[in-house]
Amino acid sequence: MRIVLTSKHASPLAAGVRPPAAGVNPPEDVAATVVFALGRPVGCEIGELVVCPATETSWP
């Protein structure tokens, strides 16, 4: 398995900026999503994974 983590922009978290608490997924839910993605069988690729709250308005 090959895992590549990329970022087009510098992470605001690295600069100590924290997102607002409202509308943020709990860390354990995000972690469960990542574990799900990493647990896919060989030959099954996930090209992109976007995790956002169900109430997110900027995502279709």
N, CA, C and O atoms as CSV, one atom per row, in Angstrom:
chain,resi,resn,atom,element,x,y,z
A,1,MET,N,N,0.847,-1.170,0.000
A,1,MET,CA,C,0.000,0.000,0.000
A,1,MET,C,C,0.888,1.226,0.000
A,1,MET,O,O,1.869,1.293,0.740
A,2,ARG,N,N,0.546,2.186,-0.822
A,2,ARG,CA,C,1.279,3.436,-0.895
A,2,ARG,C,C,0.346,4.551,-0.473
A,2,ARG,O,O,-0.754,4.677,-1.011
A,3,ILE,N,N,0.771,5.359,0.481
A,3,ILE,CA,C,-0.029,6.483,0.949
A,3,ILE,C,C,0.735,7.759,0.652
A,3,ILE,O,O,1.892,7.904,1.046
A,4,VAL,N,N,0.092,8.677,-0.038
A,4,VAL,CA,C,0.701,9.957,-0.370
A,4,VAL,C,C,-0.188,11.050,0.187
A,4,VAL,O,O,-1.358,11.162,-0.176
A,5,LEU,N,N,0.372,11.846,1.063
A,5,LEU,CA,C,-0.361,12.979,1.614
A,5,LEU,C,C,0.209,14.246,0.994
A,5,LEU,O,O,1.406,14.514,1.095
A,6,THR,N,N,-0.637,15.004,0.367
A,6,THR,CA,C,-0.175,16.233,-0.270
A,6,THR,C,C,-1.032,17.396,0.172
A,6,THR,O,O,-2.159,17.222,0.636
A,7,SER,N,N,-0.491,18.561,0.026
A,7,SER,CA,C,-1.229,19.768,0.356
A,7,SER,C,C,-0.864,20.838,-0.655
A,7,SER,O,O,0.314,21.054,-0.941
A,8,LYS,N,N,-1.861,21.501,-1.191
A,8,LYS,CA,C,-1.611,22.577,-2.142
A,8,LYS,C,C,-1.244,23.871,-1.418
A,8,LYS,O,O,-0.656,24.779,-2.006
A,9,HIS,N,N,-1.596,23.940,-0.143
A,9,HIS,CA,C,-1.377,25.154,0.629
A,9,HIS,C,C,-0.756,24.791,1.971
A,9,HIS,O,O,-0.894,23.666,2.451
A,10,ALA,N,N,-0.079,25.752,2.563
A,10,ALA,CA,C,0.459,25.528,3.901
A,10,ALA,C,C,-0.702,25.357,4.870
A,10,ALA,O,O,-1.711,26.056,4.774
A,11,SER,N,N,-0.557,24.446,5.783
A,11,SER,CA,C,-1.621,24.167,6.738
A,11,SER,C,C,-1.751,25.297,7.747
A,11,SER,O,O,-0.763,25.684,8.371
A,12,PRO,N,N,-2.970,25.838,7.918
A,12,PRO,CA,C,-3.153,26.859,8.949
A,12,PRO,C,C,-2.972,26.264,10.340
A,12,PRO,O,O,-2.645,26.989,11.280
A,13,LEU,N,N,-3.180,24.948,10.488
A,13,LEU,CA,C,-2.991,24.317,11.792
A,13,LEU,C,C,-1.531,24.350,12.202
A,13,LEU,O,O,-1.213,24.442,13.388
A,14,ALA,N,N,-0.630,24.273,11.208
A,14,ALA,CA,C,0.796,24.333,11.511
A,14,ALA,C,C,1.169,25.703,12.066
A,14,ALA,O,O,2.136,25.830,12.817
A,15,ALA,N,N,0.414,26.712,11.701
A,15,ALA,CA,C,0.675,28.065,12.184
A,15,ALA,C,C,-0.043,28.347,13.501
A,15,ALA,O,O,0.019,29.461,14.022
A,16,GLY,N,N,-0.724,27.336,14.035
A,16,GLY,CA,C,-1.410,27.519,15.310
A,16,GLY,C,C,-2.825,28.052,15.180
A,16,GLY,O,O,-3.457,28.381,16.184
A,17,VAL,N,N,-3.332,28.142,13.954
A,17,VAL,CA,C,-4.693,28.629,13.735
A,17,VAL,C,C,-5.640,27.452,13.886
A,17,VAL,O,O,-5.438,26.415,13.254
A,18,ARG,N,N,-6.654,27.591,14.697
A,18,ARG,CA,C,-7.615,26.516,14.915
A,18,ARG,C,C,-8.954,26.894,14.295
A,18,ARG,O,O,-9.366,28.051,14.369
A,19,PRO,N,N,-9.638,25.925,13.681
A,19,PRO,CA,C,-10.954,26.214,13.096
A,19,PRO,C,C,-11.980,26.464,14.201
A,19,PRO,O,O,-11.789,26.022,15.334
A,20,PRO,N,N,-13.047,27.157,13.883
A,20,PRO,CA,C,-14.094,27.368,14.882
A,20,PRO,C,C,-14.723,26.040,15.281
A,20,PRO,O,O,-14.776,25.107,14.480
A,21,ALA,N,N,-15.195,25.956,16.506
A,21,ALA,CA,C,-15.748,24.703,17.016
A,21,ALA,C,C,-17.070,24.337,16.339
A,21,ALA,O,O,-17.368,23.154,16.174
A,22,ALA,N,N,-17.852,25.316,15.954
A,22,ALA,CA,C,-19.161,25.036,15.344
A,22,ALA,C,C,-18.978,24.460,13.947
A,22,ALA,O,O,-18.190,24.975,13.154
A,23,GLY,N,N,-19.704,23.401,13.653
A,23,GLY,CA,C,-19.684,22.841,12.308
A,23,GLY,C,C,-18.459,22.005,11.990
A,23,GLY,O,O,-18.169,21.759,10.819
A,24,VAL,N,N,-17.740,21.565,13.001
A,24,VAL,CA,C,-16.547,20.756,12.770
A,24,VAL,C,C,-16.846,19.318,13.171
A,24,VAL,O,O,-17.434,19.075,14.225
A,25,ASN,N,N,-16.444,18.371,12.339
A,25,ASN,CA,C,-16.638,16.963,12.668
A,25,ASN,C,C,-15.778,16.577,13.862
A,25,ASN,O,O,-14.661,17.072,14.008
A,26,PRO,N,N,-16.290,15.696,14.718
A,26,PRO,CA,C,-15.473,15.206,15.828
A,26,PRO,C,C,-14.258,14.451,15.293
A,26,PRO,O,O,-14.375,13.725,14.306
A,27,PRO,N,N,-13.105,14.608,15.919
A,27,PRO,CA,C,-11.887,13.944,15.431
A,27,PRO,C,C,-12.042,12.433,15.282
A,27,PRO,O,O,-11.479,11.846,14.359
A,28,GLU,N,N,-12.796,11.796,16.177
A,28,GLU,CA,C,-12.947,10.340,16.082
A,28,GLU,C,C,-13.732,9.935,14.835
A,28,GLU,O,O,-13.509,8.851,14.295
A,29,ASP,N,N,-14.646,10.787,14.370
A,29,ASP,CA,C,-15.390,10.496,13.143
A,29,ASP,C,C,-14.486,10.635,11.918
A,29,ASP,O,O,-14.557,9.827,10.992
A,30,VAL,N,N,-13.647,11.651,11.918
A,30,VAL,CA,C,-12.701,11.831,10.810
A,30,VAL,C,C,-11.718,10.663,10.799
A,30,VAL,O,O,-11.412,10.118,9.739
A,31,ALA,N,N,-11.227,10.281,11.968
A,31,ALA,CA,C,-10.296,9.150,12.062
A,31,ALA,C,C,-10.945,7.865,11.543
A,31,ALA,O,O,-10.306,7.090,10.832
A,32,ALA,N,N,-12.209,7.639,11.898
A,32,ALA,CA,C,-12.908,6.440,11.418
A,32,ALA,C,C,-13.026,6.442,9.896
A,32,ALA,O,O,-12.944,5.386,9.268
A,33,THR,N,N,-13.216,7.607,9.307
A,33,THR,CA,C,-13.302,7.719,7.851
A,33,THR,C,C,-11.958,7.378,7.209
A,33,THR,O,O,-11.908,6.683,6.194
A,34,VAL,N,N,-10.881,7.864,7.798
A,34,VAL,CA,C,-9.543,7.576,7.270
A,34,VAL,C,C,-9.238,6.088,7.401
A,34,VAL,O,O,-8.698,5.485,6.473
A,35,VAL,N,N,-9.575,5.491,8.536
A,35,VAL,CA,C,-9.349,4.048,8.717
A,35,VAL,C,C,-10.142,3.254,7.684
A,35,VAL,O,O,-9.640,2.277,7.130
A,36,PHE,N,N,-11.377,3.673,7.426
A,36,PHE,CA,C,-12.182,3.027,6.395
A,36,PHE,C,C,-11.474,3.085,5.043
A,36,PHE,O,O,-11.372,2.075,4.347
A,37,ALA,N,N,-10.985,4.272,4.674
A,37,ALA,CA,C,-10.329,4.443,3.378
A,37,ALA,C,C,-9.059,3.591,3.280
A,37,ALA,O,O,-8.794,2.980,2.244
A,38,LEU,N,N,-8.285,3.555,4.350
A,38,LEU,CA,C,-7.042,2.783,4.332
A,38,LEU,C,C,-7.297,1.280,4.354
A,38,LEU,O,O,-6.422,0.495,3.989
A,39,GLY,N,N,-8.479,0.881,4.777
A,39,GLY,CA,C,-8.799,-0.531,4.867
A,39,GLY,C,C,-9.398,-1.132,3.608
A,39,GLY,O,O,-9.798,-2.296,3.615
A,40,ARG,N,N,-9.468,-0.371,2.532
A,40,ARG,CA,C,-10.016,-0.903,1.284
A,40,ARG,C,C,-9.092,-1.974,0.731
A,40,ARG,O,O,-7.879,-1.912,0.931
A,41,PRO,N,N,-9.651,-2.948,0.042
A,41,PRO,CA,C,-8.831,-4.042,-0.498
A,41,PRO,C,C,-7.885,-3.567,-1.606
A,41,PRO,O,O,-8.082,-2.522,-2.225
A,42,VAL,N,N,-6.864,-4.374,-1.823
A,42,VAL,CA,C,-5.898,-4.088,-2.890
A,42,VAL,C,C,-6.658,-3.994,-4.206
A,42,VAL,O,O,-7.528,-4.815,-4.494
A,43,GLY,N,N,-6.322,-2.998,-4.989
A,43,GLY,CA,C,-6.989,-2.804,-6.272
A,43,GLY,C,C,-8.127,-1.802,-6.197
A,43,GLY,O,O,-8.648,-1.377,-7.229
A,44,CYS,N,N,-8.511,-1.426,-5.010
A,44,CYS,CA,C,-9.571,-0.424,-4.827
A,44,CYS,C,C,-8.891,0.882,-4.454
A,44,CYS,O,O,-8.285,0.993,-3.389
A,45,GLU,N,N,-8.992,1.868,-5.331
A,45,GLU,CA,C,-8.341,3.145,-5.092
A,45,GLU,C,C,-9.355,4.206,-4.729
A,45,GLU,O,O,-10.441,4.270,-5.303
A,46,ILE,N,N,-8.992,5.029,-3.779
A,46,ILE,CA,C,-9.769,6.224,-3.460
A,46,ILE,C,C,-8.913,7.385,-3.929
A,46,ILE,O,O,-7.880,7.692,-3.333
A,47,GLY,N,N,-9.348,8.023,-4.998
A,47,GLY,CA,C,-8.564,9.097,-5.601
A,47,GLY,C,C,-8.611,10.386,-4.807
A,47,GLY,O,O,-7.658,11.166,-4.808
A,48,GLU,N,N,-9.712,10.598,-4.138
A,48,GLU,CA,C,-9.868,11.825,-3.361
A,48,GLU,C,C,-10.874,11.550,-2.259
A,48,GLU,O,O,-11.870,10.857,-2.470
A,49,LEU,N,N,-10.611,12.090,-1.098
A,49,LEU,CA,C,-11.501,11.905,0.037
A,49,LEU,C,C,-11.729,13.263,0.680
A,49,LEU,O,O,-10.787,13.897,1.156
A,50,VAL,N,N,-12.960,13.702,0.694
A,50,VAL,CA,C,-13.316,14.976,1.305
A,50,VAL,C,C,-14.203,14.672,2.502
A,50,VAL,O,O,-15.243,14.027,2.367
A,51,VAL,N,N,-13.791,15.136,3.665
A,51,VAL,CA,C,-14.566,14.921,4.882
A,51,VAL,C,C,-15.009,16.295,5.363
A,51,VAL,O,O,-14.187,17.166,5.650
A,52,CYS,N,N,-16.310,16.471,5.446
A,52,CYS,CA,C,-16.844,17.743,5.919
A,52,CYS,C,C,-18.150,17.476,6.656
A,52,CYS,O,O,-18.770,16.431,6.461
A,53,PRO,N,N,-18.567,18.410,7.496
A,53,PRO,CA,C,-19.831,18.235,8.194
A,53,PRO,C,C,-21.006,18.205,7.211
A,53,PRO,O,O,-20.941,18.808,6.140
A,54,ALA,N,N,-22.057,17.513,7.576
A,54,ALA,CA,C,-23.238,17.425,6.725
A,54,ALA,C,C,-23.841,18.798,6.467
A,54,ALA,O,O,-24.550,18.989,5.479
A,55,THR,N,N,-23.569,19.742,7.333
A,55,THR,CA,C,-24.144,21.089,7.185
A,55,THR,C,C,-23.260,22.012,6.356
A,55,THR,O,O,-23.583,23.189,6.194
A,56,GLU,N,N,-22.158,21.505,5.834
A,56,GLU,CA,C,-21.240,22.326,5.030
A,56,GLU,C,C,-21.954,22.834,3.786
A,56,GLU,O,O,-22.520,22.047,3.028
A,57,THR,N,N,-21.931,24.135,3.575
A,57,THR,CA,C,-22.649,24.733,2.447
A,57,THR,C,C,-21.780,24.968,1.224
A,57,THR,O,O,-22.299,25.201,0.132
A,58,SER,N,N,-20.446,24.910,1.396
A,58,SER,CA,C,-19.575,25.179,0.241
A,58,SER,C,C,-19.261,23.920,-0.540
A,58,SER,O,O,-18.547,23.984,-1.541
A,59,TRP,N,N,-19.773,22.772,-0.110
A,59,TRP,CA,C,-19.542,21.510,-0.802
A,59,TRP,C,C,-20.868,21.054,-1.404
A,59,TRP,O,O,-21.903,21.110,-0.741
A,60,PRO,N,N,-20.840,20.607,-2.650
A,60,PRO,CA,C,-22.108,20.210,-3.298
A,60,PRO,C,C,-22.845,19.098,-2.630
A,60,PRO,O,O,-23.911,18.697,-3.096
